[in-house]
Structure formats: C-alpha cells, structure tokens
C-alpha cells in the first residue's frame, strides 16, 4: 500500500504542527497533494480507469477548497504552503 501510517505521520509532522495533529489545514493539503501525485502517476499508465479519475477530480476539489479557506483566513500560511509544495494557482 502506498500510504502507510508512517508516511502519513511523516507528512503531518513535516507540514503540520505535529504528527498527531491531522486536522491542520497545511497537513491536509500536503496529504491531498501526495495522494493526487500518486493517482496522477496511476492514470498515466491506466488511461481508462474512470473511477480513479473521478476520485482524482474530487481530491483536487477538496484541496482547492482548503487552499481557498487558508487564503481567506491567513495569506502568509497560504503562500508558505504553496511555495513548499510547489502547487501553482
């Protein structure tokens, strides 16, 4: 499995406040980005996997809404997470 407990803890400790704080916006955005990158690679090999494509679109929408929330509440944290993850607007 590509997303183990250790990988999640690493993502949340690197981008969030701590490894156990899974509700932090930056941690969730980083986790969604990791999953989006994985699904994108999967779809490059399996073009006709429409269920995965639908899941990818839903994840991108969730990440976008979290980014919009972060931009609205704290622009400095928004700019930091965009620069750190390499997400473009």
Secondary structure, DSSP 8 states (H G I E B T S, - for coil): --S-HHHHHHHHHHHSSSSS-TT-HHHHHHHHHHHHHHHHHHHHH-TT-HHHHHHHHHHHHHHHHHHHHHHHH-HHHHHHHHHHHT---
